[in-house]
Amino acid sequence: MKKERAWIETKVPARLDRLPWSSWHVLIIVALGITWVLDGLEVTLAGSLGGILKDPATLGLTDAQVGASATWYLLGAVGGALFFGYGTDLWGRKKLFYITLLVYLAGTALTAFSWNFTTYALFRMITGAGIGGEYAAINSAIDELIPARFRGRVDLGINSTYWIGAALGSGAVYWLLDPRLVPLKLGWRLAFGIGATLGLIILVFRHWVPESPRWLMLHGHDKDANRVVGEIEKKVAAHAGKLPPVDEPALRLRPRTHTPWLEIWNAMAHQHRSRSFLGFSLITAQAFFYNAIFFTYALVLTRFYHVPAGSVSLYLFPFAIGNALGPLVLGPLFDVLGRKPMITLTYALSGILLALTAWLFREGWLTAQTQTIAWTGIFFIASSAASSAYLTVSEIFPLEIRALALAIFFASGTLIGGAAAPSFFAYLIGTGSRTALFWGYLLGAGLMIGAAGIELLWGVKAERQSLENVAAPLSLQ
């Protein structure tokens, strides 16, 4: 008969949460937060190159194939999130954020060598699988390493770097698609090499990121967990001076090697049912909202405003900057005013403003420039809303299933709210009807407003609280 494992007492979470801000935390943000830069880069490249890839000199894709390739990317992200998300909770954060980055590197490098729609879609799917896995591994690791009082603004700030990647992609595409500098048939291939180059650089930074002490303590490696926290404390103390005392009581946990599927089901479908509905609603609404517009931005500009395909990236640049600034400016309010009021406000405002802009678009009162200005303003707010969805899901579920929960809601929300959106909106754009596109935008606006109502009813007060107080571990006595 197998001997039952002993209980352990630990102050690892309290020791991490009481740390002052330091250069070590900045290193964690740089090494792990690059995920969002890479995703923003990939999505922008695909969006900016949408018109170029229809040229017979490149891949000769149709409008429908451009939209479908975006859908394949998202399907890859869904599959990668589910597979690697489960692996992150089972095998650890550190192992998985190496593996997922390597999968991404392979996918984006192969994309540069695509020769038709089939290979392009396949390689985009592999790229998406790496990015989807990164979301689960990275977000769980960041939340478990960052002190509670900074968690909201840090998560939103990191998520905003998606748009730094988008701006980088916009600028790179503008130069690489200039036929006076680079031949068209070569420029689009070089664009996909940017992500691979960044990924190789960031592999070096991740060498200094430790395994999550919270994951170590849960899996019975309490000595390793205390050693890792001790090393972190030394690095922080060297920068910030004497550390404050640990005032929180110790947690009493039963270590485990894995979490049974039945226990996972009970936790998500019964114990935390309202939280599951909340996470699904927030992720789904923002996925549809973003993917509906961003993946087809180039098609709207070229079809309705007759913007040359090579100039599309110039319009994406201010849009990306507005998205990046939103979480940086509004992020601290999620820690100060709280999650519920800020999430409700940003979701509701995003939906209302999109509905208004959609009406102006249908009436023909916008130009390419004013359309870009309007969307830049909307997504200054919407980027905080979208970022808060990932923040919410990563902090409202127990430690044992944190990465998997994030993966499940990212996957289901993206599959329902995001994977179909690019193809659906590409079809609407293909009709050439402003009215048809108006109703599509109105659907996205309605989903955001509905999600705001759900947050108002079932939102969780998580600001400045330890993750273990927000959601008690399943193995807690």
C-alpha positions in Angstrom: 0.0 0.0 0.0 1.4 3.4 -1.1 2.2 5.6 1.9 0.3 8.9 2.0 2.5 11.9 1.5 3.0 14.2 4.5 1.6 17.7 4.8 4.0 20.6 4.5 3.9 24.1 6.0 5.2 26.9 3.9 5.5 30.7 3.8 6.7 30.8 0.1 3.7 32.9 -1.2 3.9 35.4 1.7 7.7 35.8 1.2 7.2 36.6 -2.5 4.3 39.0 -2.0 6.0 41.1 0.6 9.0 41.9 -1.6 9.6 45.5 -2.7 9.9 46.2 -6.4 13.4 45.6 -7.8 15.5 45.1 -10.9 15.0 41.4 -10.5 11.3 41.8 -11.2 12.1 43.9 -14.3 14.2 41.0 -15.5 11.3 38.7 -15.1 9.1 41.0 -17.1 11.6 41.3 -19.9 12.3 37.6 -20.1 8.8 36.4 -19.9 6.8 39.3 -21.3 8.4 39.0 -24.7 5.5 36.5 -25.5 3.1 39.4 -26.1 5.6 41.2 -28.3 6.0 38.1 -30.4 2.2 37.6 -30.7 1.7 41.2 -31.6 4.5 41.0 -34.2 3.0 37.8 -35.8 -0.6 39.2 -35.9 0.6 42.5 -37.4 2.7 40.8 -40.0 -0.2 38.7 -41.1 -2.5 41.6 -41.1 -0.1 44.0 -42.9 0.8 41.4 -45.5 -2.8 40.4 -46.2 -2.9 42.6 -49.3 0.6 41.7 -50.4 0.1 38.0 -50.3 -2.7 38.3 -52.8 -0.2 39.4 -55.4 0.7 36.7 -57.9 4.4 37.6 -57.3 4.0 36.3 -53.8 1.5 33.5 -52.8 -1.5 34.7 -54.9 -4.0 34.2 -52.0 -7.7 35.2 -52.2 -9.5 37.4 -49.7 -11.0 34.2 -48.2 -7.6 32.5 -47.9 -6.2 35.6 -46.2 -8.9 35.3 -43.6 -8.7 31.6 -43.4 -4.9 31.7 -42.7 -5.7 33.9 -39.7 -8.2 31.3 -38.5 -5.6 28.5 -38.9 -3.2 30.6 -36.7 -5.8 30.9 -34.0 -6.7 27.2 -34.2 -3.0 26.4 -33.6 -3.1 28.8 -30.7 -6.1 26.9 -29.3 -4.5 23.5 -29.6 -1.2 24.7 -28.2 -2.8 26.4 -25.3 -4.7 23.3 -24.2 -1.8 20.8 -24.7 1.0 23.0 -23.2 -1.4 24.4 -20.5 -1.9 21.0 -19.0 1.8 20.3 -19.3 2.6 23.6 -17.5 0.7 22.5 -14.4 2.0 19.0 -14.6 5.7 19.5 -15.5 6.4 23.0 -14.4 6.4 26.6 -15.7 10.1 26.8 -16.6 10.3 23.6 -18.8 7.2 24.7 -20.8 8.2 28.3 -21.5 11.4 26.9 -23.2 9.5 24.3 -25.2 6.7 26.7 -26.4 9.2 29.3 -27.5 11.1 26.7 -29.6 7.8 25.7 -31.2 7.1 29.3 -32.0 10.6 29.8 -33.5 10.1 26.7 -35.7 6.7 27.9 -37.0 7.6 31.5 -37.8 10.9 30.5 -39.5 9.1 27.9 -41.7 6.4 30.5 -42.6 9.1 32.5 -44.4 9.6 29.5 -46.7 5.9 29.0 -47.6 5.2 28.3 -51.3 1.4 28.1 -51.4 -1.7 28.6 -49.3 -1.6 25.1 -47.7 2.0 25.4 -46.5 1.4 29.0 -45.4 -1.6 27.9 -43.3 0.2 24.9 -41.8 3.2 26.9 -40.7 1.0 29.7 -39.3 -0.8 27.0 -37.3 2.5 25.8 -35.8 3.4 29.4 -35.0 0.1 29.8 -33.2 0.6 26.6 -31.2 3.8 28.0 -29.8 2.1 31.3 -28.9 -0.9 29.7 -27.4 1.3 27.5 -25.2 3.3 30.6 -24.2 0.2 32.3 -22.9 -0.5 29.5 -20.4 3.1 29.0 -19.3 4.1 32.6 -19.1 1.0 34.2 -17.5 0.9 31.7 -14.7 4.7 32.1 -14.1 4.5 35.9 -14.0 1.5 36.0 -11.6 3.2 33.6 -9.3 6.5 35.7 -9.2 5.1 39.3 -9.0 4.1 40.7 -5.6 0.3 40.9 -5.2 0.1 44.7 -4.9 1.7 45.1 -8.3 0.1 42.2 -10.1 -2.7 44.1 -11.9 -0.6 46.9 -13.4 2.3 44.5 -14.3 0.0 42.1 -16.1 -1.7 44.8 -18.1 1.6 46.5 -18.8 3.1 43.2 -20.1 0.0 42.6 -22.2 0.4 46.1 -23.7 3.8 45.0 -25.2 1.7 43.0 -27.7 1.3 46.4 -29.4 5.0 47.1 -29.2 5.4 44.0 -31.3 2.6 45.3 -33.5 4.4 48.6 -34.0 7.6 46.8 -34.7 5.9 44.7 -37.3 4.3 47.7 -38.9 7.5 49.6 -39.2 9.4 46.6 -40.5 6.8 45.8 -43.1 6.8 49.3 -44.4 10.5 49.1 -45.2 10.6 45.5 -46.3 7.7 46.0 -48.7 9.4 49.0 -50.4 10.4 47.6 -53.8 13.1 50.2 -54.1 14.8 48.6 -51.1 13.8 44.9 -51.2 12.2 42.9 -54.0 8.5 42.1 -53.2 9.0 38.4 -53.5 11.7 38.5 -50.9 10.6 41.3 -48.5 7.5 39.4 -47.1 9.7 36.4 -46.4 12.3 38.5 -44.5 9.5 40.0 -42.4 8.7 36.6 -40.8 12.4 36.2 -39.9 12.0 39.1 -37.4 10.1 37.0 -34.9 12.6 34.1 -35.1 15.5 36.5 -34.4 13.8 38.0 -31.4 12.9 34.5 -30.1 16.5 33.4 -30.3 17.7 36.4 -28.3 15.1 35.9 -25.6 16.1 32.3 -25.0 19.2 33.8 -23.4 17.2 35.9 -21.0 15.0 33.0 -19.9 18.1 31.2 -18.6 18.0 33.4 -15.5 14.3 32.9 -14.8 13.7 30.3 -12.0 11.0 27.8 -11.7 7.9 29.1 -9.9 8.5 28.5 -6.1 4.7 28.1 -5.8 4.7 25.2 -8.3 7.8 23.7 -6.5 6.1 23.8 -3.1 2.9 22.2 -4.5 4.8 19.3 -6.0 6.7 18.5 -2.8 9.9 20.3 -3.7 9.6 22.6 -0.7 13.4 22.7 -0.1 13.9 23.8 -3.7 11.1 26.3 -3.3 12.7 27.8 -0.2 16.1 27.9 -1.9 14.7 29.7 -5.0 12.9 32.3 -2.8 16.1 32.8 -0.7 18.1 33.5 -3.9 15.4 36.0 -5.0 15.4 37.7 -1.6 19.2 38.1 -1.8 18.9 39.7 -5.2 16.1 42.0 -4.2 17.8 43.0 -0.9 20.9 43.9 -2.8 18.8 46.4 -4.7 16.2 47.5 -2.2 17.9 47.1 1.2 16.5 45.3 4.2 13.4 43.4 3.4 10.1 43.8 5.4 9.1 40.9 7.7 6.8 38.1 6.7 3.6 38.7 8.6 1.3 36.2 6.9 0.8 32.7 8.6 2.2 29.6 6.9 0.0 27.6 4.5 -0.5 23.9 5.1 -0.5 21.9 1.9 -0.5 18.3 0.9 2.0 18.0 -2.0 0.9 16.3 -5.2 2.4 15.1 -8.4 -0.7 15.9 -10.5 -4.4 16.9 -10.2 -6.9 14.3 -11.3 -9.3 15.2 -14.1 -12.3 14.7 -11.9 -11.0 17.2 -9.4 -10.3 19.7 -12.2 -13.8 19.3 -13.5 -15.3 19.7 -10.0 -13.2 22.8 -9.4 -14.2 24.5 -12.6 -17.7 23.3 -13.2 -19.0 23.3 -9.6 -16.7 24.9 -7.0 -15.9 27.9 -9.2 -18.8 27.8 -11.6 -19.5 31.5 -11.6 -15.8 32.3 -12.1 -15.7 29.9 -15.0 -18.6 31.7 -16.7 -17.0 35.1 -16.0 -13.6 34.0 -17.5 -15.3 32.5 -20.5 -17.4 35.6 -21.1 -14.5 38.1 -20.8 -12.1 36.1 -23.0 -14.8 35.3 -25.7 -15.9 38.9 -26.0 -12.5 40.5 -26.3 -11.3 37.7 -28.7 -14.2 38.4 -31.1 -13.8 42.1 -30.7 -10.1 42.2 -31.5 -9.9 39.5 -34.1 -12.8 40.8 -36.0 -11.1 44.1 -36.5 -7.4 43.6 -36.4 -7.1 40.6 -38.6 -9.1 42.3 -41.4 -7.8 45.8 -40.9 -5.8 45.7 -44.0 -8.7 44.4 -46.1 -11.0 47.3 -44.9 -8.4 49.9 -45.7 -7.7 48.5 -49.2 -11.3 47.7 -50.1 -13.3 50.6 -48.7 -10.7 53.4 -48.6 -8.5 52.3 -51.5 -5.3 52.5 -49.5 -2.3 50.9 -51.4 -1.4 47.6 -49.9 2.2 48.7 -49.3 1.0 51.7 -47.2 -1.3 49.7 -44.8 1.4 49.4 -42.2 1.5 53.3 -41.8 -2.1 53.1 -40.6 -1.4 50.2 -38.3 1.3 52.1 -36.5 -0.8 54.7 -34.6 -3.4 52.0 -34.0 -0.7 49.9 -32.3 0.6 52.9 -30.3 -2.8 53.7 -28.9 -3.2 50.0 -27.8 0.1 50.0 -26.1 -0.5 53.2 -24.2 -3.9 52.2 -22.9 -2.8 49.5 -20.3 0.2 51.5 -19.3 -1.9 54.6 -18.5 -5.0 52.8 -17.0 -3.2 49.7 -15.5 -2.4 51.2 -12.1 -6.2 51.9 -11.6 -6.9 48.2 -11.7 -4.8 47.9 -8.5 -6.0 51.2 -6.9 -9.7 51.4 -7.8 -10.1 47.6 -8.2 -10.8 45.0 -10.8 -14.6 45.1 -10.9 -15.1 48.8 -11.6 -12.3 49.1 -14.1 -13.1 45.9 -16.0 -16.8 46.8 -16.2 -16.0 50.4 -17.4 -13.4 49.5 -20.0 -15.6 46.7 -21.5 -18.7 48.8 -21.7 -17.0 51.9 -23.1 -15.2 49.8 -25.8 -18.6 48.3 -27.0 -20.4 51.7 -27.0 -17.6 53.5 -28.9 -17.3 50.7 -31.5 -21.1 50.8 -32.1 -20.8 54.6 -32.7 -17.9 54.3 -35.1 -19.6 51.4 -37.0 -22.6 53.7 -37.6 -20.3 56.5 -38.9 -18.6 54.0 -41.2 -21.9 52.8 -42.6 -23.0 56.4 -43.3 -19.7 57.0 -45.2 -18.6 59.8 -42.9 -15.1 58.5 -42.3 -11.9 58.5 -44.3 -9.0 56.2 -43.9 -7.4 58.7 -41.6 -10.5 59.4 -39.4 -11.3 55.7 -39.3 -7.8 55.0 -37.9 -8.1 57.9 -35.4 -11.5 56.5 -34.2 -10.1 52.9 -33.8 -7.0 54.2 -32.1 -9.2 55.9 -29.5 -11.4 52.9 -29.0 -8.6 50.5 -28.6 -6.8 52.7 -26.1 -9.6 51.6 -23.8 -10.2 48.1 -25.3 -6.6 47.0 -24.9 -7.0 47.4 -21.1 -10.2 45.5 -21.3 -8.7 42.6 -23.3 -5.6 42.5 -21.0 -7.8 42.4 -17.9 -9.5 39.2 -19.2 -6.2 37.3 -19.1 -5.4 38.9 -15.7 -8.8 37.7 -14.4 -8.5 34.1 -15.6 -4.9 33.8 -14.4 -5.6 34.8 -10.8 -9.1 33.5 -9.9 -8.4 29.8 -10.1 -6.4 27.6 -7.6 -2.7 27.1 -8.0 -3.1 23.4 -9.1 -5.0 24.3 -12.2 -4.0 27.9 -12.9 -2.2 27.3 -16.3 -4.8 24.8 -17.5 -7.7 27.1 -16.5 -6.1 29.9 -18.5 -5.5 27.6 -21.4 -9.1 26.3 -21.4 -10.6 29.7 -21.4 -8.1 31.1 -23.9 -8.8 28.2 -26.1 -12.6 28.1 -25.8 -13.0 31.9 -26.0 -10.6 32.2 -28.9 -12.2 29.2 -30.8 -15.7 30.7 -30.4 -15.0 34.4 -30.3 -11.9 34.6 -32.4 -11.2 31.8 -34.8 -14.4 32.3 -36.8 -14.2 36.1 -36.7 -11.5 36.7 -39.3 -13.2 34.4 -41.9 -16.6 35.8 -41.1 -15.5 39.4 -41.4 -13.4 38.7 -44.5 -16.7 37.4 -46.1 -18.5 40.5 -45.0 -15.8 42.7 -46.5 -15.9 40.6 -49.7 -19.5 41.5 -50.2 -18.4 45.2 -50.5 -21.4 46.2 -48.3 -20.9 48.7 -45.6 -24.2 47.8 -44.0 -23.2 44.1 -43.7 -19.9 45.1 -42.0 -21.8 47.5 -39.8 -23.9 44.6 -38.4 -20.8 42.6 -37.8 -19.2 45.4 -35.8 -22.4 45.8 -33.9 -22.2 42.1 -32.9 -18.7 42.7 -31.5 -19.9 45.8 -29.6 -22.8 43.8 -28.1 -20.5 41.1 -26.8 -18.3 43.6 -25.0 -21.3 45.4 -23.4 -22.7 42.0 -22.3 -19.3 41.0 -20.8 -19.3 44.3 -18.9 -22.6 43.3 -17.3 -21.3 39.8 -16.3 -18.3 41.4 -14.7 -20.5 43.7 -12.7 -22.5 40.7 -11.4 -19.8 38.1 -10.8 -16.4 40.0 -10.9 -13.9 39.0 -8.2 -12.1 41.4 -5.8 -8.5 40.3 -6.5 -6.6 43.6 -6.2 -3.6 43.6 -3.8 -4.5 40.1 -2.5 -2.3 37.0 -2.5 -3.2 34.5 -5.2 -3.9 32.0 -2.4 -6.5 34.4 -0.8 -8.2 35.0 -4.2 -8.5 31.2 -4.8 -7.5 28.8 -2.1 -5.3 25.9 -3.4 -7.1 22.6 -3.8 -4.5 20.9 -1.6 -4.9 23.4 1.2 -5.9 21.9 4.6 
